[in-house]
Amino acid sequence: MPSFQIRTDQDELMDDFSIQDERLTDALEQLRPINQLLGGYATTMEILAPFLKMRSQQNKKTRILDLGTGIGDFPEYIVRWRQSNCLKSM
């Protein structure tokens, strides 16, 4: 894991669209623990959870468009959260 002690002004690797190899995948994979440790999931779910619970109680399908969340860890998290929080009551 990279050190967060020193702030850098370097461009993010993910902003260089010419990079298409494992460096990009590695950079995206580093977002998973960052989202877990720094509350990225919790912040999103604070807004999304009441909406998903309401839709589940109404037996309505919900579609979420994922744009720019990195390697897809947010949609994975949302699906797991819904399975453990909304499907119990159905």
PDB file of N, CA, C and O in Angstrom:
ATOM      1  N   MET A   1       0.858  -1.167   0.000  1.00  0.00           N
ATOM      2  CA  MET A   1       0.000   0.000   0.000  1.00  0.00           C
ATOM      3  C   MET A   1       0.905   1.230   0.000  1.00  0.00           C
ATOM      4  O   MET A   1       1.912   1.266   0.706  1.00  0.00           O
ATOM      5  N   PRO A   2       0.542   2.237  -0.795  1.00  0.00           N
ATOM      6  CA  PRO A   2       1.360   3.451  -0.829  1.00  0.00           C
ATOM      7  C   PRO A   2       1.241   4.246   0.459  1.00  0.00           C
ATOM      8  O   PRO A   2       0.255   4.139   1.188  1.00  0.00           O
ATOM      9  N   SER A   3       2.258   5.042   0.723  1.00  0.00           N
ATOM     10  CA  SER A   3       2.231   5.899   1.903  1.00  0.00           C
ATOM     11  C   SER A   3       1.367   7.126   1.624  1.00  0.00           C
ATOM     12  O   SER A   3       1.468   7.730   0.556  1.00  0.00           O
ATOM     13  N   PHE A   4       0.527   7.491   2.575  1.00  0.00           N
ATOM     14  CA  PHE A   4      -0.307   8.671   2.433  1.00  0.00           C
ATOM     15  C   PHE A   4       0.224   9.826   3.287  1.00  0.00           C
ATOM     16  O   PHE A   4      -0.464  10.825   3.497  1.00  0.00           O
ATOM     17  N   GLN A   5       1.446   9.674   3.769  1.00  0.00           N
ATOM     18  CA  GLN A   5       2.039  10.685   4.645  1.00  0.00           C
ATOM     19  C   GLN A   5       2.436  11.950   3.880  1.00  0.00           C
ATOM     20  O   GLN A   5       2.378  13.053   4.424  1.00  0.00           O
ATOM     21  N   ILE A   6       2.836  11.787   2.625  1.00  0.00           N
ATOM     22  CA  ILE A   6       3.305  12.931   1.835  1.00  0.00           C
ATOM     23  C   ILE A   6       2.372  13.124   0.644  1.00  0.00           C
ATOM     24  O   ILE A   6       2.126  12.187  -0.116  1.00  0.00           O
ATOM     25  N   ARG A   7       1.860  14.328   0.487  1.00  0.00           N
ATOM     26  CA  ARG A   7       0.972  14.656  -0.632  1.00  0.00           C
ATOM     27  C   ARG A   7       1.809  14.908  -1.881  1.00  0.00           C
ATOM     28  O   ARG A   7       2.864  15.540  -1.814  1.00  0.00           O
ATOM     29  N   THR A   8       1.333  14.411  -3.018  1.00  0.00           N
ATOM     30  CA  THR A   8       2.052  14.608  -4.271  1.00  0.00           C
ATOM     31  C   THR A   8       1.190  15.405  -5.242  1.00  0.00           C
ATOM     32  O   THR A   8      -0.037  15.393  -5.148  1.00  0.00           O
ATOM     33  N   ASP A   9       1.830  16.088  -6.161  1.00  0.00           N
ATOM     34  CA  ASP A   9       1.079  16.811  -7.187  1.00  0.00           C
ATOM     35  C   ASP A   9       1.239  16.150  -8.557  1.00  0.00           C
ATOM     36  O   ASP A   9       0.929  16.752  -9.585  1.00  0.00           O
ATOM     37  N   GLN A  10       1.724  14.914  -8.560  1.00  0.00           N
ATOM     38  CA  GLN A  10       1.868  14.180  -9.810  1.00  0.00           C
ATOM     39  C   GLN A  10       0.502  13.803 -10.360  1.00  0.00           C
ATOM     40  O   GLN A  10      -0.444  13.568  -9.608  1.00  0.00           O
ATOM     41  N   ASP A  11       0.414  13.748 -11.697  1.00  0.00           N
ATOM     42  CA  ASP A  11      -0.821  13.299 -12.331  1.00  0.00           C
ATOM     43  C   ASP A  11      -1.092  11.859 -11.942  1.00  0.00           C
ATOM     44  O   ASP A  11      -0.164  11.070 -11.765  1.00  0.00           O
ATOM     45  N   GLU A  12      -2.365  11.518 -11.809  1.00  0.00           N
ATOM     46  CA  GLU A  12      -2.727  10.146 -11.497  1.00  0.00           C
ATOM     47  C   GLU A  12      -2.503   9.272 -12.719  1.00  0.00           C
ATOM     48  O   GLU A  12      -2.750   9.692 -13.849  1.00  0.00           O
ATOM     49  N   LEU A  13      -2.040   8.069 -12.484  1.00  0.00           N
ATOM     50  CA  LEU A  13      -1.808   7.105 -13.544  1.00  0.00           C
ATOM     51  C   LEU A  13      -3.084   6.852 -14.336  1.00  0.00           C
ATOM     52  O   LEU A  13      -3.034   6.675 -15.553  1.00  0.00           O
ATOM     53  N   MET A  14      -4.207   6.833 -13.665  1.00  0.00           N
ATOM     54  CA  MET A  14      -5.479   6.550 -14.331  1.00  0.00           C
ATOM     55  C   MET A  14      -5.896   7.651 -15.294  1.00  0.00           C
ATOM     56  O   MET A  14      -6.754   7.422 -16.147  1.00  0.00           O
ATOM     57  N   ASP A  15      -5.315   8.832 -15.181  1.00  0.00           N
ATOM     58  CA  ASP A  15      -5.654   9.940 -16.070  1.00  0.00           C
ATOM     59  C   ASP A  15      -4.870   9.908 -17.371  1.00  0.00           C
ATOM     60  O   ASP A  15      -5.127  10.707 -18.272  1.00  0.00           O
ATOM     61  N   ASP A  16      -3.922   8.995 -17.476  1.00  0.00           N
ATOM     62  CA  ASP A  16      -3.146   8.829 -18.711  1.00  0.00           C
ATOM     63  C   ASP A  16      -3.799   7.725 -19.537  1.00  0.00           C
ATOM     64  O   ASP A  16      -3.555   6.541 -19.304  1.00  0.00           O
ATOM     65  N   PHE A  17      -4.627   8.116 -20.499  1.00  0.00           N
ATOM     66  CA  PHE A  17      -5.420   7.151 -21.259  1.00  0.00           C
ATOM     67  C   PHE A  17      -4.587   6.310 -22.221  1.00  0.00           C
ATOM     68  O   PHE A  17      -5.114   5.395 -22.854  1.00  0.00           O
ATOM     69  N   SER A  18      -3.300   6.608 -22.338  1.00  0.00           N
ATOM     70  CA  SER A  18      -2.452   5.776 -23.189  1.00  0.00           C
ATOM     71  C   SER A  18      -1.994   4.512 -22.461  1.00  0.00           C
ATOM     72  O   SER A  18      -1.523   3.569 -23.096  1.00  0.00           O
ATOM     73  N   ILE A  19      -2.126   4.489 -21.147  1.00  0.00           N
ATOM     74  CA  ILE A  19      -1.709   3.317 -20.372  1.00  0.00           C
ATOM     75  C   ILE A  19      -2.835   2.286 -20.395  1.00  0.00           C
ATOM     76  O   ILE A  19      -3.953   2.560 -19.957  1.00  0.00           O
ATOM     77  N   GLN A  20      -2.527   1.104 -20.909  1.00  0.00           N
ATOM     78  CA  GLN A  20      -3.524   0.041 -21.048  1.00  0.00           C
ATOM     79  C   GLN A  20      -3.038  -1.282 -20.466  1.00  0.00           C
ATOM     80  O   GLN A  20      -3.640  -2.323 -20.727  1.00  0.00           O
ATOM     81  N   ASP A  21      -1.970  -1.262 -19.691  1.00  0.00           N
ATOM     82  CA  ASP A  21      -1.394  -2.518 -19.199  1.00  0.00           C
ATOM     83  C   ASP A  21      -1.681  -2.707 -17.710  1.00  0.00           C
ATOM     84  O   ASP A  21      -2.566  -2.068 -17.142  1.00  0.00           O
ATOM     85  N   GLU A  22      -0.909  -3.601 -17.096  1.00  0.00           N
ATOM     86  CA  GLU A  22      -1.147  -3.956 -15.694  1.00  0.00           C
ATOM     87  C   GLU A  22      -0.954  -2.784 -14.740  1.00  0.00           C
ATOM     88  O   GLU A  22      -1.457  -2.832 -13.617  1.00  0.00           O
ATOM     89  N   ARG A  23      -0.255  -1.750 -15.140  1.00  0.00           N
ATOM     90  CA  ARG A  23      -0.101  -0.575 -14.272  1.00  0.00           C
ATOM     91  C   ARG A  23      -1.457   0.071 -13.989  1.00  0.00           C
ATOM     92  O   ARG A  23      -1.719   0.529 -12.877  1.00  0.00           O
ATOM     93  N   LEU A  24      -2.308   0.101 -15.007  1.00  0.00           N
ATOM     94  CA  LEU A  24      -3.635   0.664 -14.815  1.00  0.00           C
ATOM     95  C   LEU A  24      -4.469  -0.230 -13.906  1.00  0.00           C
ATOM     96  O   LEU A  24      -5.137   0.260 -12.995  1.00  0.00           O
ATOM     97  N   THR A  25      -4.434  -1.526 -14.146  1.00  0.00           N
ATOM     98  CA  THR A  25      -5.170  -2.471 -13.297  1.00  0.00           C
ATOM     99  C   THR A  25      -4.681  -2.379 -11.862  1.00  0.00           C
ATOM    100  O   THR A  25      -5.488  -2.372 -10.932  1.00  0.00           O
ATOM    101  N   ASP A  26      -3.367  -2.308 -11.669  1.00  0.00           N
ATOM    102  CA  ASP A  26      -2.812  -2.188 -10.316  1.00  0.00           C
ATOM    103  C   ASP A  26      -3.291  -0.907  -9.631  1.00  0.00           C
ATOM    104  O   ASP A  26      -3.644  -0.922  -8.451  1.00  0.00           O
ATOM    105  N   ALA A  27      -3.302   0.199 -10.378  1.00  0.00           N
ATOM    106  CA  ALA A  27      -3.747   1.474  -9.804  1.00  0.00           C
ATOM    107  C   ALA A  27      -5.223   1.397  -9.414  1.00  0.00           C
ATOM    108  O   ALA A  27      -5.618   1.892  -8.359  1.00  0.00           O
ATOM    109  N   LEU A  28      -6.026   0.779 -10.265  1.00  0.00           N
ATOM    110  CA  LEU A  28      -7.452   0.642  -9.963  1.00  0.00           C
ATOM    111  C   LEU A  28      -7.682  -0.284  -8.772  1.00  0.00           C
ATOM    112  O   LEU A  28      -8.557  -0.028  -7.945  1.00  0.00           O
ATOM    113  N   GLU A  29      -6.905  -1.352  -8.685  1.00  0.00           N
ATOM    114  CA  GLU A  29      -7.037  -2.284  -7.555  1.00  0.00           C
ATOM    115  C   GLU A  29      -6.696  -1.600  -6.236  1.00  0.00           C
ATOM    116  O   GLU A  29      -7.235  -1.972  -5.194  1.00  0.00           O
ATOM    117  N   GLN A  30      -5.818  -0.616  -6.265  1.00  0.00           N
ATOM    118  CA  GLN A  30      -5.462   0.100  -5.039  1.00  0.00           C
ATOM    119  C   GLN A  30      -6.621   0.938  -4.508  1.00  0.00           C
ATOM    120  O   GLN A  30      -6.607   1.353  -3.350  1.00  0.00           O
ATOM    121  N   LEU A  31      -7.629   1.188  -5.353  1.00  0.00           N
ATOM    122  CA  LEU A  31      -8.781   1.955  -4.896  1.00  0.00           C
ATOM    123  C   LEU A  31      -9.672   1.161  -3.936  1.00  0.00           C
ATOM    124  O   LEU A  31     -10.357   1.750  -3.101  1.00  0.00           O
ATOM    125  N   ARG A  32      -9.667  -0.172  -4.050  1.00  0.00           N
ATOM    126  CA  ARG A  32     -10.509  -0.986  -3.172  1.00  0.00           C
ATOM    127  C   ARG A  32     -10.218  -0.716  -1.687  1.00  0.00           C
ATOM    128  O   ARG A  32     -11.130  -0.346  -0.948  1.00  0.00           O
ATOM    129  N   PRO A  33      -8.973  -0.893  -1.238  1.00  0.00           N
ATOM    130  CA  PRO A  33      -8.722  -0.632   0.187  1.00  0.00           C
ATOM    131  C   PRO A  33      -8.900   0.838   0.554  1.00  0.00           C
ATOM    132  O   PRO A  33      -9.266   1.154   1.686  1.00  0.00           O
ATOM    133  N   ILE A  34      -8.647   1.723  -0.380  1.00  0.00           N
ATOM    134  CA  ILE A  34      -8.836   3.150  -0.097  1.00  0.00           C
ATOM    135  C   ILE A  34     -10.314   3.431   0.144  1.00  0.00           C
ATOM    136  O   ILE A  34     -10.670   4.153   1.076  1.00  0.00           O
ATOM    137  N   ASN A  35     -11.180   2.856  -0.702  1.00  0.00           N
ATOM    138  CA  ASN A  35     -12.622   3.044  -0.510  1.00  0.00           C
ATOM    139  C   ASN A  35     -13.090   2.439   0.802  1.00  0.00           C
ATOM    140  O   ASN A  35     -13.982   2.984   1.451  1.00  0.00           O
ATOM    141  N   GLN A  36     -12.504   1.327   1.197  1.00  0.00           N
ATOM    142  CA  GLN A  36     -12.881   0.694   2.457  1.00  0.00           C
ATOM    143  C   GLN A  36     -12.380   1.503   3.647  1.00  0.00           C
ATOM    144  O   GLN A  36     -13.129   1.757   4.590  1.00  0.00           O
ATOM    145  N   LEU A  37     -11.123   1.905   3.601  1.00  0.00           N
ATOM    146  CA  LEU A  37     -10.503   2.579   4.742  1.00  0.00           C
ATOM    147  C   LEU A  37     -10.945   4.027   4.923  1.00  0.00           C
ATOM    148  O   LEU A  37     -11.059   4.507   6.051  1.00  0.00           O
ATOM    149  N   LEU A  38     -11.191   4.713   3.829  1.00  0.00           N
ATOM    150  CA  LEU A  38     -11.491   6.142   3.912  1.00  0.00           C
ATOM    151  C   LEU A  38     -12.980   6.453   3.800  1.00  0.00           C
ATOM    152  O   LEU A  38     -13.361   7.620   3.705  1.00  0.00           O
ATOM    153  N   GLY A  39     -13.820   5.428   3.809  1.00  0.00           N
ATOM    154  CA  GLY A  39     -15.254   5.660   3.877  1.00  0.00           C
ATOM    155  C   GLY A  39     -15.964   5.910   2.565  1.00  0.00           C
ATOM    156  O   GLY A  39     -17.094   6.397   2.566  1.00  0.00           O
ATOM    157  N   GLY A  40     -15.341   5.593   1.453  1.00  0.00           N
ATOM    158  CA  GLY A  40     -15.991   5.797   0.154  1.00  0.00           C
ATOM    159  C   GLY A  40     -17.294   5.033   0.032  1.00  0.00           C
ATOM    160  O   GLY A  40     -18.287   5.574  -0.454  1.00  0.00           O
ATOM    161  N   TYR A  41     -17.301   3.780   0.466  1.00  0.00           N
ATOM    162  CA  TYR A  41     -18.522   2.987   0.418  1.00  0.00           C
ATOM    163  C   TYR A  41     -19.567   3.556   1.366  1.00  0.00           C
ATOM    164  O   TYR A  41     -20.730   3.710   0.992  1.00  0.00           O
ATOM    165  N   ALA A  42     -19.161   3.863   2.575  1.00  0.00           N
ATOM    166  CA  ALA A  42     -20.106   4.351   3.583  1.00  0.00           C
ATOM    167  C   ALA A  42     -20.765   5.655   3.148  1.00  0.00           C
ATOM    168  O   ALA A  42     -21.963   5.844   3.357  1.00  0.00           O
ATOM    169  N   THR A  43     -20.003   6.540   2.555  1.00  0.00           N
ATOM    170  CA  THR A  43     -20.540   7.821   2.101  1.00  0.00           C
ATOM    171  C   THR A  43     -21.596   7.608   1.033  1.00  0.00           C
ATOM    172  O   THR A  43     -22.658   8.230   1.067  1.00  0.00           O
ATOM    173  N   THR A  44     -21.306   6.734   0.090  1.00  0.00           N
ATOM    174  CA  THR A  44     -22.264   6.442  -0.979  1.00  0.00           C
ATOM    175  C   THR A  44     -23.506   5.764  -0.422  1.00  0.00           C
ATOM    176  O   THR A  44     -24.627   6.127  -0.779  1.00  0.00           O
ATOM    177  N   MET A  45     -23.314   4.786   0.449  1.00  0.00           N
ATOM    178  CA  MET A  45     -24.447   4.029   0.969  1.00  0.00           C
ATOM    179  C   MET A  45     -25.326   4.848   1.908  1.00  0.00           C
ATOM    180  O   MET A  45     -26.503   4.530   2.076  1.00  0.00           O
ATOM    181  N   GLU A  46     -24.788   5.876   2.512  1.00  0.00           N
ATOM    182  CA  GLU A  46     -25.599   6.752   3.366  1.00  0.00           C
ATOM    183  C   GLU A  46     -26.751   7.356   2.562  1.00  0.00           C
ATOM    184  O   GLU A  46     -27.851   7.547   3.080  1.00  0.00           O
ATOM    185  N   ILE A  47     -26.486   7.648   1.308  1.00  0.00           N
ATOM    186  CA  ILE A  47     -27.507   8.214   0.421  1.00  0.00           C
ATOM    187  C   ILE A  47     -28.301   7.115  -0.275  1.00  0.00           C
ATOM    188  O   ILE A  47     -29.523   7.204  -0.396  1.00  0.00           O
ATOM    189  N   LEU A  48     -27.610   6.093  -0.725  1.00  0.00           N
ATOM    190  CA  LEU A  48     -28.220   5.062  -1.557  1.00  0.00           C
ATOM    191  C   LEU A  48     -29.056   4.050  -0.773  1.00  0.00           C
ATOM    192  O   LEU A  48     -30.070   3.576  -1.287  1.00  0.00           O
ATOM    193  N   ALA A  49     -28.668   3.710   0.439  1.00  0.00           N
ATOM    194  CA  ALA A  49     -29.337   2.664   1.219  1.00  0.00           C
ATOM    195  C   ALA A  49     -30.831   2.920   1.433  1.00  0.00           C
ATOM    196  O   ALA A  49     -31.630   2.015   1.193  1.00  0.00           O
ATOM    197  N   PRO A  50     -31.243   4.115   1.875  1.00  0.00           N
ATOM    198  CA  PRO A  50     -32.683   4.328   2.057  1.00  0.00           C
ATOM    199  C   PRO A  50     -33.465   4.163   0.753  1.00  0.00           C
ATOM    200  O   PRO A  50     -34.574   3.630   0.751  1.00  0.00           O
ATOM    201  N   PHE A  51     -32.892   4.613  -0.330  1.00  0.00           N
ATOM    202  CA  PHE A  51     -33.540   4.475  -1.639  1.00  0.00           C
ATOM    203  C   PHE A  51     -33.677   3.003  -2.013  1.00  0.00           C
ATOM    204  O   PHE A  51     -34.747   2.570  -2.441  1.00  0.00           O
ATOM    205  N   LEU A  52     -32.608   2.236  -1.857  1.00  0.00           N
ATOM    206  CA  LEU A  52     -32.651   0.816  -2.200  1.00  0.00           C
ATOM    207  C   LEU A  52     -33.626   0.053  -1.314  1.00  0.00           C
ATOM    208  O   LEU A  52     -34.336  -0.830  -1.794  1.00  0.00           O
ATOM    209  N   LYS A  53     -33.669   0.380  -0.038  1.00  0.00           N
ATOM    210  CA  LYS A  53     -34.608  -0.279   0.868  1.00  0.00           C
ATOM    211  C   LYS A  53     -36.057   0.024   0.474  1.00  0.00           C
ATOM    212  O   LYS A  53     -36.903  -0.870   0.473  1.00  0.00           O
ATOM    213  N   MET A  54     -36.336   1.269   0.145  1.00  0.00           N
ATOM    214  CA  MET A  54     -37.680   1.650  -0.273  1.00  0.00           C
ATOM    215  C   MET A  54     -38.085   0.904  -1.539  1.00  0.00           C
ATOM    216  O   MET A  54     -39.196   0.382  -1.633  1.00  0.00           O
ATOM    217  N   ARG A  55     -37.176   0.856  -2.514  1.00  0.00           N
ATOM    218  CA  ARG A  55     -37.466   0.160  -3.776  1.00  0.00           C
ATOM    219  C   ARG A  55     -37.682  -1.326  -3.530  1.00  0.00           C
ATOM    220  O   ARG A  55     -38.532  -1.944  -4.171  1.00  0.00           O
ATOM    221  N   SER A  56     -36.932  -1.894  -2.624  1.00  0.00           N
ATOM    222  CA  SER A  56     -37.077  -3.310  -2.309  1.00  0.00           C
ATOM    223  C   SER A  56     -38.427  -3.585  -1.661  1.00  0.00           C
ATOM    224  O   SER A  56     -39.084  -4.573  -1.989  1.00  0.00           O
ATOM    225  N   GLN A  57     -38.842  -2.721  -0.747  1.00  0.00           N
ATOM    226  CA  GLN A  57     -40.144  -2.877  -0.083  1.00  0.00           C
ATOM    227  C   GLN A  57     -41.297  -2.753  -1.073  1.00  0.00           C
ATOM    228  O   GLN A  57     -42.359  -3.345  -0.880  1.00  0.00           O
ATOM    229  N   GLN A  58     -41.079  -1.981  -2.130  1.00  0.00           N
ATOM    230  CA  GLN A  58     -42.101  -1.797  -3.159  1.00  0.00           C
ATOM    231  C   GLN A  58     -42.001  -2.874  -4.253  1.00  0.00           C
ATOM    232  O   GLN A  58     -42.756  -2.858  -5.225  1.00  0.00           O
ATOM    233  N   ASN A  59     -41.057  -3.805  -4.073  1.00  0.00           N
ATOM    234  CA  ASN A  59     -40.798  -4.860  -5.073  1.00  0.00           C
ATOM    235  C   ASN A  59     -40.522  -4.289  -6.458  1.00  0.00           C
ATOM    236  O   ASN A  59     -40.981  -4.832  -7.463  1.00  0.00           O
ATOM    237  N   LYS A  60     -39.772  -3.194  -6.507  1.00  0.00           N
ATOM    238  CA  LYS A  60     -39.418  -2.561  -7.774  1.00  0.00           C
ATOM    239  C   LYS A  60     -37.959  -2.843  -8.101  1.00  0.00           C
ATOM    240  O   LYS A  60     -37.092  -2.829  -7.228  1.00  0.00           O
ATOM    241  N   LYS A  61     -37.714  -3.099  -9.374  1.00  0.00           N
ATOM    242  CA  LYS A  61     -36.336  -3.261  -9.824  1.00  0.00           C
ATOM    243  C   LYS A  61     -35.635  -1.913  -9.789  1.00  0.00           C
ATOM    244  O   LYS A  61     -36.251  -0.865  -9.981  1.00  0.00           O
ATOM    245  N   THR A  62     -34.349  -1.965  -9.544  1.00  0.00           N
ATOM    246  CA  THR A  62     -33.541  -0.755  -9.555  1.00  0.00           C
ATOM    247  C   THR A  62     -32.322  -0.997 -10.423  1.00  0.00           C
ATOM    248  O   THR A  62     -31.631  -2.006 -10.280  1.00  0.00           O
ATOM    249  N   ARG A  63     -32.073  -0.085 -11.300  1.00  0.00           N
ATOM    250  CA  ARG A  63     -30.865  -0.149 -12.140  1.00  0.00           C
ATOM    251  C   ARG A  63     -29.984   1.037 -11.781  1.00  0.00           C
ATOM    252  O   ARG A  63     -30.457   2.161 -11.613  1.00  0.00           O
ATOM    253  N   ILE A  64     -28.702   0.758 -11.669  1.00  0.00           N
ATOM    254  CA  ILE A  64     -27.731   1.795 -11.341  1.00  0.00           C
ATOM    255  C   ILE A  64     -26.672   1.799 -12.429  1.00  0.00           C
ATOM    256  O   ILE A  64     -26.091   0.760 -12.742  1.00  0.00           O
ATOM    257  N   LEU A  65     -26.428   2.937 -12.991  1.00  0.00           N
ATOM    258  CA  LEU A  65     -25.405   3.087 -14.018  1.00  0.00           C
ATOM    259  C   LEU A  65     -24.092   3.460 -13.346  1.00  0.00           C
ATOM    260  O   LEU A  65     -24.009   4.457 -12.628  1.00  0.00           O
ATOM    261  N   ASP A  66     -23.083   2.661 -13.580  1.00  0.00           N
ATOM    262  CA  ASP A  66     -21.755   2.885 -13.010  1.00  0.00           C
ATOM    263  C   ASP A  66     -20.905   3.634 -14.027  1.00  0.00           C
ATOM    264  O   ASP A  66     -20.560   3.095 -15.079  1.00  0.00           O
ATOM    265  N   LEU A  67     -20.577   4.854 -13.712  1.00  0.00           N
ATOM    266  CA  LEU A  67     -19.702   5.644 -14.578  1.00  0.00           C
ATOM    267  C   LEU A  67     -18.498   6.115 -13.784  1.00  0.00           C
ATOM    268  O   LEU A  67     -18.628   6.918 -12.860  1.00  0.00           O
ATOM    269  N   GLY A  68     -17.358   5.626 -14.137  1.00  0.00           N
ATOM    270  CA  GLY A  68     -16.125   6.137 -13.561  1.00  0.00           C
ATOM    271  C   GLY A  68     -15.846   5.774 -12.123  1.00  0.00           C
ATOM    272  O   GLY A  68     -15.212   6.554 -11.413  1.00  0.00           O
ATOM    273  N   THR A  69     -16.296   4.616 -11.663  1.00  0.00           N
ATOM    274  CA  THR A  69     -15.990   4.244 -10.282  1.00  0.00           C
ATOM    275  C   THR A  69     -14.751   3.373 -10.194  1.00  0.00           C
ATOM    276  O   THR A  69     -14.489   2.767  -9.155  1.00  0.00           O
ATOM    277  N   GLY A  70     -14.001   3.306 -11.254  1.00  0.00           N
ATOM    278  CA  GLY A  70     -12.739   2.565 -11.199  1.00  0.00           C
ATOM    279  C   GLY A  70     -12.871   1.150 -11.708  1.00  0.00           C
ATOM    280  O   GLY A  70     -13.306   0.922 -12.836  1.00  0.00           O
ATOM    281  N   ILE A  71     -12.497   0.207 -10.880  1.00  0.00           N
ATOM    282  CA  ILE A  71     -12.421  -1.189 -11.298  1.00  0.00           C
ATOM    283  C   ILE A  71     -13.741  -1.936 -11.102  1.00  0.00           C
ATOM    284  O   ILE A  71     -13.818  -3.135 -11.370  1.00  0.00           O
ATOM    285  N   GLY A  72     -14.758  -1.250 -10.645  1.00  0.00           N
ATOM    286  CA  GLY A  72     -16.071  -1.862 -10.468  1.00  0.00           C
ATOM    287  C   GLY A  72     -16.337  -2.332  -9.058  1.00  0.00           C
ATOM    288  O   GLY A  72     -17.242  -3.136  -8.835  1.00  0.00           O
ATOM    289  N   ASP A  73     -15.569  -1.850  -8.105  1.00  0.00           N
ATOM    290  CA  ASP A  73     -15.764  -2.291  -6.727  1.00  0.00           C
ATOM    291  C   ASP A  73     -17.038  -1.718  -6.113  1.00  0.00           C
ATOM    292  O   ASP A  73     -17.637  -2.359  -5.248  1.00  0.00           O
ATOM    293  N   PHE A  74     -17.467  -0.533  -6.536  1.00  0.00           N
ATOM    294  CA  PHE A  74     -18.706   0.022  -5.998  1.00  0.00           C
ATOM    295  C   PHE A  74     -19.928  -0.803  -6.396  1.00  0.00           C
ATOM    296  O   PHE A  74     -20.731  -1.138  -5.525  1.00  0.00           O
ATOM    297  N   PRO A  75     -20.103  -1.143  -7.670  1.00  0.00           N
ATOM    298  CA  PRO A  75     -21.250  -2.002  -8.009  1.00  0.00           C
ATOM    299  C   PRO A  75     -21.214  -3.347  -7.282  1.00  0.00           C
ATOM    300  O   PRO A  75     -22.256  -3.846  -6.856  1.00  0.00           O
ATOM    301  N   GLU A  76     -20.032  -3.934  -7.139  1.00  0.00           N
ATOM    302  CA  GLU A  76     -19.909  -5.189  -6.380  1.00  0.00           C
ATOM    303  C   GLU A  76     -20.377  -4.987  -4.941  1.00  0.00           C
ATOM    304  O   GLU A  76     -21.125  -5.804  -4.404  1.00  0.00           O
ATOM    305  N   TYR A  77     -19.938  -3.910  -4.332  1.00  0.00           N
ATOM    306  CA  TYR A  77     -20.305  -3.615  -2.951  1.00  0.00           C
ATOM    307  C   TYR A  77     -21.821  -3.418  -2.823  1.00  0.00           C
ATOM    308  O   TYR A  77     -22.439  -3.948  -1.900  1.00  0.00           O
ATOM    309  N   ILE A  78     -22.412  -2.666  -3.739  1.00  0.00           N
ATOM    310  CA  ILE A  78     -23.850  -2.390  -3.695  1.00  0.00           C
ATOM    311  C   ILE A  78     -24.650  -3.686  -3.824  1.00  0.00           C
ATOM    312  O   ILE A  78     -25.635  -3.879  -3.111  1.00  0.00           O
ATOM    313  N   VAL A  79     -24.238  -4.566  -4.718  1.00  0.00           N
ATOM    314  CA  VAL A  79     -24.941  -5.845  -4.892  1.00  0.00           C
ATOM    315  C   VAL A  79     -24.850  -6.674  -3.616  1.00  0.00           C
ATOM    316  O   VAL A  79     -25.855  -7.214  -3.156  1.00  0.00           O
ATOM    317  N   ARG A  80     -23.653  -6.778  -3.043  1.00  0.00           N
ATOM    318  CA  ARG A  80     -23.501  -7.540  -1.794  1.00  0.00           C
ATOM    319  C   ARG A  80     -24.321  -6.911  -0.668  1.00  0.00           C
ATOM    320  O   ARG A  80     -24.959  -7.625   0.106  1.00  0.00           O
ATOM    321  N   TRP A  81     -24.307  -5.580  -0.571  1.00  0.00           N
ATOM    322  CA  TRP A  81     -25.072  -4.889   0.463  1.00  0.00           C
ATOM    323  C   TRP A  81     -26.561  -5.185   0.299  1.00  0.00           C
ATOM    324  O   TRP A  81     -27.243  -5.499   1.274  1.00  0.00           O
ATOM    325  N   ARG A  82     -27.060  -5.087  -0.917  1.00  0.00           N
ATOM    326  CA  ARG A  82     -28.486  -5.324  -1.154  1.00  0.00           C
ATOM    327  C   ARG A  82     -28.870  -6.762  -0.803  1.00  0.00           C
ATOM    328  O   ARG A  82     -29.927  -7.001  -0.219  1.00  0.00           O
ATOM    329  N   GLN A  83     -28.026  -7.698  -1.152  1.00  0.00           N
ATOM    330  CA  GLN A  83     -28.325  -9.107  -0.854  1.00  0.00           C
ATOM    331  C   GLN A  83     -28.419  -9.346   0.649  1.00  0.00           C
ATOM    332  O   GLN A  83     -29.235 -10.151   1.099  1.00  0.00           O
ATOM    333  N   SER A  84     -27.606  -8.666   1.414  1.00  0.00           N
ATOM    334  CA  SER A  84     -27.633  -8.896   2.853  1.00  0.00           C
ATOM    335  C   SER A  84     -28.598  -7.977   3.606  1.00  0.00           C
ATOM    336  O   SER A  84     -28.934  -8.258   4.757  1.00  0.00           O
ATOM    337  N   ASN A  85     -29.047  -6.892   2.985  1.00  0.00           N
ATOM    338  CA  ASN A  85     -29.898  -5.930   3.690  1.00  0.00           C
ATOM    339  C   ASN A  85     -31.323  -5.839   3.177  1.00  0.00           C
ATOM    340  O   ASN A  85     -32.215  -5.424   3.917  1.00  0.00           O
ATOM    341  N   CYS A  86     -31.555  -6.210   1.945  1.00  0.00           N
ATOM    342  CA  CYS A  86     -32.891  -6.029   1.380  1.00  0.00           C
ATOM    343  C   CYS A  86     -33.594  -7.355   1.083  1.00  0.00           C
ATOM    344  O   CYS A  86     -34.820  -7.430   1.163  1.00  0.00           O
ATOM    345  N   LEU A  87     -32.857  -8.370   0.750  1.00  0.00           N
ATOM    346  CA  LEU A  87     -33.495  -9.599   0.334  1.00  0.00           C
ATOM    347  C   LEU A  87     -34.005 -10.418   1.513  1.00  0.00           C
ATOM    348  O   LEU A  87     -34.842 -11.302   1.331  1.00  0.00           O
ATOM    349  N   LYS A  88     -33.510 -10.137   2.724  1.00  0.00           N
ATOM    350  CA  LYS A  88     -33.973 -10.859   3.927  1.00  0.00           C
ATOM    351  C   LYS A  88     -35.465 -10.635   4.155  1.00  0.00           C
ATOM    352  O   LYS A  88     -36.192 -11.542   4.561  1.00  0.00           O
ATOM    353  N   SER A  89     -35.897  -9.427   3.888  1.00  0.00           N
ATOM    354  CA  SER A  89     -37.278  -9.063   4.200  1.00  0.00           C
ATOM    355  C   SER A  89     -38.253  -9.455   3.105  1.00  0.00           C
ATOM    356  O   SER A  89     -39.460  -9.275   3.270  1.00  0.00           O
ATOM    357  N   MET A  90     -37.774  -9.975   2.016  1.00  0.00           N
ATOM    358  CA  MET A  90     -38.664 -10.333   0.906  1.00  0.00           C
ATOM    359  C   MET A  90     -39.205 -11.731   1.049  1.00  0.00           C
ATOM    360  O   MET A  90     -39.969 -12.188   0.199  1.00  0.00           O
TER     361      MET A  90
END
